[in-house]
Amino acid sequence: MRTNIIIVALTALLTLGSCNSEPTLQKYFVENSEKKDFIALDISPNILNVDKANLSKEQNEALNSFDKMNILAFKADKSNQAQFETERTKVKAILKDPKYQELMKFGSGRDGASVSYVGNDDNIKEFVIFANRKETGFAVVRVLGENMNPNNIMTLMSVLQKSKIDMEQLKPLEQLLKK
């Protein structure tokens, strides 16, 4: 009987201890992807529509390290500025977590962008691009993959130049760009 109580207690502690109530970008995406002021997109590497045979070894390696991209955008207007500020503050707080290492920051004040990553220099699991502008809203882009590194991202940019991007996958973002 005493052994059963100890086993139940340990199981309860392990279960409670494994629950993480801290906000994460993944939770933020899930919680907000269906809300009316948000636009959510999941983009696969096939959006690039590129002939792999014409790519260099480095370009193929960079492309293979990229699994998918998640985009969550908040469309701001005059009627939802308070909500915009609240949501932007939430994202900034999540990105202050030490697991997100900031690579660079652009702009100042209320408008700007930042690029962060999760992992180490040789094995980046996620790049996060956060851009915001008070008049139009903000977007958070998660580039997910395995064994990515900063060179892969730069190489992927050269692949983008050779690609014939499937614009159909980007249609939902048109709403955000319209004023």
C-alpha positions as protocol buffer text, in pm:
chain_id: "A"
residue {
  index: 1
  type: MET
  ca { x: 0 y: 0 z: 0 }
}
residue {
  index: 2
  type: ARG
  ca { x: 278 y: 240 z: 97 }
}
residue {
  index: 3
  type: THR
  ca { x: 463 y: 160 z: -229 }
}
residue {
  index: 4
  type: ASN
  ca { x: 150 y: 242 z: -432 }
}
residue {
  index: 5
  type: ILE
  ca { x: 117 y: 582 z: -262 }
}
residue {
  index: 6
  type: ILE
  ca { x: 481 y: 662 z: -335 }
}
residue {
  index: 7
  type: ILE
  ca { x: 441 y: 556 z: -700 }
}
residue {
  index: 8
  type: VAL
  ca { x: 126 y: 769 z: -740 }
}
residue {
  index: 9
  type: ALA
  ca { x: 296 y: 1066 z: -574 }
}
residue {
  index: 10
  type: LEU
  ca { x: 606 y: 1036 z: -796 }
}
residue {
  index: 11
  type: THR
  ca { x: 390 y: 1002 z: -1108 }
}
residue {
  index: 12
  type: ALA
  ca { x: 192 y: 1313 z: -1011 }
}
residue {
  index: 13
  type: LEU
  ca { x: 512 y: 1511 z: -948 }
}
residue {
  index: 14
  type: LEU
  ca { x: 666 y: 1406 z: -1278 }
}
residue {
  index: 15
  type: THR
  ca { x: 348 y: 1491 z: -1465 }
}
residue {
  index: 16
  type: LEU
  ca { x: 317 y: 1834 z: -1304 }
}
residue {
  index: 17
  type: GLY
  ca { x: 686 y: 1901 z: -1340 }
}
residue {
  index: 18
  type: SER
  ca { x: 684 y: 1828 z: -1712 }
}
residue {
  index: 19
  type: CYS
  ca { x: 405 y: 2079 z: -1782 }
}
residue {
  index: 20
  type: ASN
  ca { x: 552 y: 2406 z: -1899 }
}
residue {
  index: 21
  type: SER
  ca { x: 321 y: 2701 z: -1853 }
}
residue {
  index: 22
  type: GLU
  ca { x: 570 y: 2953 z: -1991 }
}
residue {
  index: 23
  type: PRO
  ca { x: 467 y: 3114 z: -2318 }
}
residue {
  index: 24
  type: THR
  ca { x: 644 y: 2993 z: -2632 }
}
residue {
  index: 25
  type: LEU
  ca { x: 620 y: 3103 z: -2993 }
}
residue {
  index: 26
  type: GLN
  ca { x: 468 y: 2769 z: -3084 }
}
residue {
  index: 27
  type: LYS
  ca { x: 191 y: 2814 z: -2824 }
}
residue {
  index: 28
  type: TYR
  ca { x: 143 y: 3174 z: -2937 }
}
residue {
  index: 29
  type: PHE
  ca { x: 100 y: 3060 z: -3299 }
}
residue {
  index: 30
  type: VAL
  ca { x: -152 y: 2790 z: -3200 }
}
residue {
  index: 31
  type: GLU
  ca { x: -354 y: 3023 z: -2973 }
}
residue {
  index: 32
  type: ASN
  ca { x: -379 y: 3301 z: -3231 }
}
residue {
  index: 33
  type: SER
  ca { x: -387 y: 3134 z: -3572 }
}
residue {
  index: 34
  type: GLU
  ca { x: -767 y: 3127 z: -3585 }
}
residue {
  index: 35
  type: LYS
  ca { x: -834 y: 3477 z: -3446 }
}
residue {
  index: 36
  type: LYS
  ca { x: -985 y: 3737 z: -3679 }
}
residue {
  index: 37
  type: ASP
  ca { x: -702 y: 3993 z: -3672 }
}
residue {
  index: 38
  type: PHE
  ca { x: -437 y: 3728 z: -3743 }
}
residue {
  index: 39
  type: ILE
  ca { x: -326 y: 3559 z: -4062 }
}
residue {
  index: 40
  type: ALA
  ca { x: -146 y: 3225 z: -4028 }
}
residue {
  index: 41
  type: LEU
  ca { x: 47 y: 3038 z: -4296 }
}
residue {
  index: 42
  type: ASP
  ca { x: 254 y: 2722 z: -4302 }
}
residue {
  index: 43
  type: ILE
  ca { x: 489 y: 2713 z: -4597 }
}
residue {
  index: 44
  type: SER
  ca { x: 682 y: 2410 z: -4716 }
}
residue {
  index: 45
  type: PRO
  ca { x: 1011 y: 2415 z: -4910 }
}
residue {
  index: 46
  type: ASN
  ca { x: 826 y: 2324 z: -5229 }
}
residue {
  index: 47
  type: ILE
  ca { x: 707 y: 2688 z: -5247 }
}
residue {
  index: 48
  type: LEU
  ca { x: 1047 y: 2765 z: -5396 }
}
residue {
  index: 49
  type: ASN
  ca { x: 973 y: 2549 z: -5700 }
}
residue {
  index: 50
  type: VAL
  ca { x: 1342 y: 2515 z: -5785 }
}
residue {
  index: 51
  type: ASP
  ca { x: 1526 y: 2257 z: -5996 }
}
residue {
  index: 52
  type: LYS
  ca { x: 1761 y: 2089 z: -5747 }
}
residue {
  index: 53
  type: ALA
  ca { x: 1977 y: 1956 z: -6031 }
}
residue {
  index: 54
  type: ASN
  ca { x: 2086 y: 2312 z: -6111 }
}
residue {
  index: 55
  type: LEU
  ca { x: 2191 y: 2388 z: -5752 }
}
residue {
  index: 56
  type: SER
  ca { x: 2540 y: 2364 z: -5607 }
}
residue {
  index: 57
  type: LYS
  ca { x: 2621 y: 2120 z: -5328 }
}
residue {
  index: 58
  type: GLU
  ca { x: 2604 y: 2404 z: -5073 }
}
residue {
  index: 59
  type: GLN
  ca { x: 2270 y: 2524 z: -5207 }
}
residue {
  index: 60
  type: ASN
  ca { x: 2123 y: 2173 z: -5191 }
}
residue {
  index: 61
  type: GLU
  ca { x: 2255 y: 2134 z: -4836 }
}
residue {
  index: 62
  type: ALA
  ca { x: 2097 y: 2465 z: -4733 }
}
residue {
  index: 63
  type: LEU
  ca { x: 1766 y: 2370 z: -4897 }
}
residue {
  index: 64
  type: ASN
  ca { x: 1767 y: 2029 z: -4728 }
}
residue {
  index: 65
  type: SER
  ca { x: 1824 y: 2185 z: -4384 }
}
residue {
  index: 66
  type: PHE
  ca { x: 1501 y: 2384 z: -4422 }
}
residue {
  index: 67
  type: ASP
  ca { x: 1185 y: 2194 z: -4315 }
}
residue {
  index: 68
  type: LYS
  ca { x: 912 y: 2455 z: -4316 }
}
residue {
  index: 69
  type: MET
  ca { x: 819 y: 2810 z: -4241 }
}
residue {
  index: 70
  type: ASN
  ca { x: 538 y: 2928 z: -4013 }
}
residue {
  index: 71
  type: ILE
  ca { x: 410 y: 3284 z: -4050 }
}
residue {
  index: 72
  type: LEU
  ca { x: 175 y: 3458 z: -3812 }
}
residue {
  index: 73
  type: ALA
  ca { x: 80 y: 3815 z: -3894 }
}
residue {
  index: 74
  type: PHE
  ca { x: -137 y: 4064 z: -3707 }
}
residue {
  index: 75
  type: LYS
  ca { x: -310 y: 4318 z: -3928 }
}
residue {
  index: 76
  type: ALA
  ca { x: -332 y: 4649 z: -3744 }
}
residue {
  index: 77
  type: ASP
  ca { x: -573 y: 4928 z: -3821 }
}
residue {
  index: 78
  type: LYS
  ca { x: -713 y: 5231 z: -3637 }
}
residue {
  index: 79
  type: SER
  ca { x: -972 y: 5024 z: -3452 }
}
residue {
  index: 80
  type: ASN
  ca { x: -737 y: 4765 z: -3298 }
}
residue {
  index: 81
  type: GLN
  ca { x: -429 y: 4963 z: -3190 }
}
residue {
  index: 82
  type: ALA
  ca { x: -468 y: 4862 z: -2824 }
}
residue {
  index: 83
  type: GLN
  ca { x: -482 y: 4495 z: -2921 }
}
residue {
  index: 84
  type: PHE
  ca { x: -184 y: 4547 z: -3154 }
}
residue {
  index: 85
  type: GLU
  ca { x: 22 y: 4688 z: -2865 }
}
residue {
  index: 86
  type: THR
  ca { x: -83 y: 4400 z: -2636 }
}
residue {
  index: 87
  type: GLU
  ca { x: 1 y: 4132 z: -2892 }
}
residue {
  index: 88
  type: ARG
  ca { x: 330 y: 4294 z: -2991 }
}
residue {
  index: 89
  type: THR
  ca { x: 430 y: 4311 z: -2624 }
}
residue {
  index: 90
  type: LYS
  ca { x: 351 y: 3939 z: -2585 }
}
residue {
  index: 91
  type: VAL
  ca { x: 575 y: 3846 z: -2879 }
}
residue {
  index: 92
  type: LYS
  ca { x: 858 y: 4068 z: -2756 }
}
residue {
  index: 93
  type: ALA
  ca { x: 834 y: 3906 z: -2411 }
}
residue {
  index: 94
  type: ILE
  ca { x: 855 y: 3557 z: -2563 }
}
residue {
  index: 95
  type: LEU
  ca { x: 1160 y: 3658 z: -2769 }
}
residue {
  index: 96
  type: LYS
  ca { x: 1336 y: 3781 z: -2453 }
}
residue {
  index: 97
  type: ASP
  ca { x: 1362 y: 3418 z: -2338 }
}
residue {
  index: 98
  type: PRO
  ca { x: 1735 y: 3330 z: -2334 }
}
residue {
  index: 99
  type: LYS
  ca { x: 1676 y: 3040 z: -2575 }
}
residue {
  index: 100
  type: TYR
  ca { x: 1616 y: 3300 z: -2849 }
}
residue {
  index: 101
  type: GLN
  ca { x: 1958 y: 3441 z: -2935 }
}
residue {
  index: 102
  type: GLU
  ca { x: 1933 y: 3768 z: -3122 }
}
residue {
  index: 103
  type: LEU
  ca { x: 2146 y: 3790 z: -3437 }
}
residue {
  index: 104
  type: MET
  ca { x: 2052 y: 4138 z: -3549 }
}
residue {
  index: 105
  type: LYS
  ca { x: 1804 y: 4417 z: -3503 }
}
residue {
  index: 106
  type: PHE
  ca { x: 1683 y: 4682 z: -3748 }
}
residue {
  index: 107
  type: GLY
  ca { x: 1496 y: 5006 z: -3695 }
}
residue {
  index: 108
  type: SER
  ca { x: 1419 y: 5182 z: -3372 }
}
residue {
  index: 109
  type: GLY
  ca { x: 1133 y: 5292 z: -3157 }
}
residue {
  index: 110
  type: ARG
  ca { x: 797 y: 5152 z: -3260 }
}
residue {
  index: 111
  type: ASP
  ca { x: 894 y: 5018 z: -3604 }
}
residue {
  index: 112
  type: GLY
  ca { x: 1159 y: 4760 z: -3668 }
}
residue {
  index: 113
  type: ALA
  ca { x: 1263 y: 4401 z: -3707 }
}
residue {
  index: 114
  type: SER
  ca { x: 1482 y: 4145 z: -3540 }
}
residue {
  index: 115
  type: VAL
  ca { x: 1633 y: 3810 z: -3635 }
}
residue {
  index: 116
  type: SER
  ca { x: 1688 y: 3552 z: -3362 }
}
residue {
  index: 117
  type: TYR
  ca { x: 1765 y: 3183 z: -3353 }
}
residue {
  index: 118
  type: VAL
  ca { x: 1725 y: 2877 z: -3132 }
}
residue {
  index: 119
  type: GLY
  ca { x: 2013 y: 2631 z: -3108 }
}
residue {
  index: 120
  type: ASN
  ca { x: 2385 y: 2676 z: -3144 }
}
residue {
  index: 121
  type: ASP
  ca { x: 2595 y: 2811 z: -3432 }
}
residue {
  index: 122
  type: ASP
  ca { x: 2632 y: 2472 z: -3600 }
}
residue {
  index: 123
  type: ASN
  ca { x: 2286 y: 2330 z: -3533 }
}
residue {
  index: 124
  type: ILE
  ca { x: 2017 y: 2594 z: -3553 }
}
residue {
  index: 125
  type: LYS
  ca { x: 1668 y: 2450 z: -3518 }
}
residue {
  index: 126
  type: GLU
  ca { x: 1473 y: 2770 z: -3571 }
}
residue {
  index: 127
  type: PHE
  ca { x: 1526 y: 3119 z: -3710 }
}
residue {
  index: 128
  type: VAL
  ca { x: 1274 y: 3379 z: -3597 }
}
residue {
  index: 129
  type: ILE
  ca { x: 1211 y: 3699 z: -3785 }
}
residue {
  index: 130
  type: PHE
  ca { x: 992 y: 3953 z: -3607 }
}
residue {
  index: 131
  type: ALA
  ca { x: 893 y: 4268 z: -3796 }
}
residue {
  index: 132
  type: ASN
  ca { x: 646 y: 4531 z: -3684 }
}
residue {
  index: 133
  type: ARG
  ca { x: 506 y: 4863 z: -3793 }
}
residue {
  index: 134
  type: LYS
  ca { x: 239 y: 5049 z: -3598 }
}
residue {
  index: 135
  type: GLU
  ca { x: 38 y: 5142 z: -3908 }
}
residue {
  index: 136
  type: THR
  ca { x: 21 y: 4793 z: -4063 }
}
residue {
  index: 137
  type: GLY
  ca { x: 84 y: 4537 z: -3787 }
}
residue {
  index: 138
  type: PHE
  ca { x: 347 y: 4276 z: -3727 }
}
residue {
  index: 139
  type: ALA
  ca { x: 462 y: 3941 z: -3857 }
}
residue {
  index: 140
  type: VAL
  ca { x: 650 y: 3660 z: -3689 }
}
residue {
  index: 141
  type: VAL
  ca { x: 823 y: 3414 z: -3921 }
}
residue {
  index: 142
  type: ARG
  ca { x: 960 y: 3087 z: -3787 }
}
residue {
  index: 143
  type: VAL
  ca { x: 1202 y: 2912 z: -4023 }
}
residue {
  index: 144
  type: LEU
  ca { x: 1228 y: 2555 z: -3892 }
}
residue {
  index: 145
  type: GLY
  ca { x: 1486 y: 2296 z: -3984 }
}
residue {
  index: 146
  type: GLU
  ca { x: 1769 y: 2073 z: -3870 }
}
residue {
  index: 147
  type: ASN
  ca { x: 2139 y: 2151 z: -3871 }
}
residue {
  index: 148
  type: MET
  ca { x: 2083 y: 2497 z: -4015 }
}
residue {
  index: 149
  type: ASN
  ca { x: 2354 y: 2756 z: -3970 }
}
residue {
  index: 150
  type: PRO
  ca { x: 2389 y: 3123 z: -4063 }
}
residue {
  index: 151
  type: ASN
  ca { x: 2572 y: 3027 z: -4384 }
}
residue {
  index: 152
  type: ASN
  ca { x: 2277 y: 2806 z: -4486 }
}
residue {
  index: 153
  type: ILE
  ca { x: 2041 y: 3100 z: -4449 }
}
residue {
  index: 154
  type: MET
  ca { x: 2264 y: 3319 z: -4665 }
}
residue {
  index: 155
  type: THR
  ca { x: 2293 y: 3037 z: -4921 }
}
residue {
  index: 156
  type: LEU
  ca { x: 1916 y: 2990 z: -4912 }
}
residue {
  index: 157
  type: MET
  ca { x: 1885 y: 3355 z: -5017 }
}
residue {
  index: 158
  type: SER
  ca { x: 2080 y: 3270 z: -5336 }
}
residue {
  index: 159
  type: VAL
  ca { x: 1842 y: 2977 z: -5393 }
}
residue {
  index: 160
  type: LEU
  ca { x: 1550 y: 3220 z: -5363 }
}
residue {
  index: 161
  type: GLN
  ca { x: 1690 y: 3418 z: -5655 }
}
residue {
  index: 162
  type: LYS
  ca { x: 1681 y: 3104 z: -5874 }
}
residue {
  index: 163
  type: SER
  ca { x: 1336 y: 2996 z: -5759 }
}
residue {
  index: 164
  type: LYS
  ca { x: 997 y: 3035 z: -5918 }
}
residue {
  index: 165
  type: ILE
  ca { x: 804 y: 3097 z: -5597 }
}
residue {
  index: 166
  type: ASP
  ca { x: 454 y: 2950 z: -5588 }
}
residue {
  index: 167
  type: MET
  ca { x: 263 y: 3272 z: -5515 }
}
residue {
  index: 168
  type: GLU
  ca { x: -59 y: 3078 z: -5450 }
}
residue {
  index: 169
  type: GLN
  ca { x: 78 y: 2970 z: -5111 }
}
residue {
  index: 170
  type: LEU
  ca { x: 132 y: 3337 z: -5020 }
}
residue {
  index: 171
  type: LYS
  ca { x: -219 y: 3456 z: -5116 }
}
residue {
  index: 172
  type: PRO
  ca { x: -336 y: 3497 z: -4752 }
}
residue {
  index: 173
  type: LEU
  ca { x: -62 y: 3752 z: -4690 }
}
residue {
  index: 174
  type: GLU
  ca { x: -216 y: 3986 z: -4948 }
}
residue {
  index: 175
  type: GLN
  ca { x: -471 y: 4089 z: -4684 }
}
residue {
  index: 176
  type: LEU
  ca { x: -190 y: 4216 z: -4462 }
}
residue {
  index: 177
  type: LEU
  ca { x: -26 y: 4415 z: -4739 }
}
residue {
  index: 178
  type: LYS
  ca { x: -348 y: 4591 z: -4841 }
}
residue {
  index: 179
  type: LYS
  ca { x: -417 y: 4912 z: -4658 }
}
